[in-house]
Amino acid sequence: MDIVGISEQEQAAIFRVVAAILHIGNIDFAKGKEIDSFVVKDEKSRFHLKMTAELLMCDAQNLEDALIKRVMVTPEEVITRMLDPVNAIVIQDGLAKTVYFRLFDWLVDKINVSIGQDPNLKSLIGVLDIYGFESFKCNSFEQFYINFTNEKLQQHFNQHVFKMEQEEYTKEEINWSYIEFVDNQDLLDLIEKVFCLLPDAILHIHS
């Protein structure tokens, strides 16, 4: 992060947000007094709730209310109800995912700005994106898999139409004009190795 220009203050904020996400996941709920309601389970969970609030710089009581209560505004009154078990867990997971996505998007933007655009750049890492019936403003990780698959298909095409054919022409000493094309095999091999490491990395995080 130092190399890409993220300041010490920003790094501290990043670690604070990541720690808050981990604490959110450690908040357990128990059945409340009302029917189909949840409350913060015990002092251990309340500690994680308090730490989450401190790290995110928000009020602990407001955070607790957001996790276990639903507020409905009608023309006549404001109704507050305890969430049922299913929705309480959905809210908890949704908060953790939203905070993580916002942090990830911020990091990507920060790194992109830091790297900038070099007009004299000689090396490029690219993944083929074939325009189809879907057009997303922000691609997901699943979309990256789709684009990677498209790149593999393009490489298969290059292998058979350009590489093998031109090697055959050379072997048979046929006079032809060489066709230039981008060979991304090294990049594909690199990404595949990263994919192989992901399950172990995810398992390590959850353990």
Secondary structure as UniProt FT lines:
FT   TURN            2..5
FT   HELIX           8..25
FT   STRAND          29..31
FT   TURN            35..36
FT   STRAND          38..40
FT   HELIX           43..56
FT   HELIX           60..68
FT   STRAND          69..73
FT   STRAND          78..82
FT   HELIX           85..115
FT   TURN            119..120
FT   HELIX           141..158
FT   HELIX           159..163
FT   HELIX           164..171
FT   TURN            172..173
FT   HELIX           185..206
//
